[in-house]
């Protein structure tokens, strides 16, 4: 075997090892992350975590952020909790999530019974499954949406 052939075999072996390591790393990063998408539907935004379009996903923690601030966060009460979808509206979203397929969730924030979305804002949804890395999706509320009245105040 010539020197060039040996060098080429060494290159192939090194490239194969590099691809194997990259593949293993990708599996560790993606393993346990739920599928996540947000779509506009009627007067709300649907957060969808379904596997293959019909099966619930394990989501042990769900967080909605706006401008770096957590607007709403829930966590599984036990080891596992699952759901299919959840719909967010501009006003009066309950902080206690009840559309659960399996398990229970507890609300981390806010402490009030409801929360609102603000018009023309970008929200980031993060969902943790059984792994350490979250799935992430963004959505933007309509800028011309009806403004939300501050709680305890009436329009004059």
Secondary structure, DSSP 8 states (H G I E B T S, - for coil): --HHHHHHHHHHHHHHHHHHHHHHHHHHHHTT----EEEEETTEEEEE--BTTTB-EE-SEEEEEETTEEEEEEEESSS--EESEEEEESS-EESS----SBS-EEEEE-SSSEE---TT-EEEEEEE-SSSS-EEEEEE--TTS-----TT----
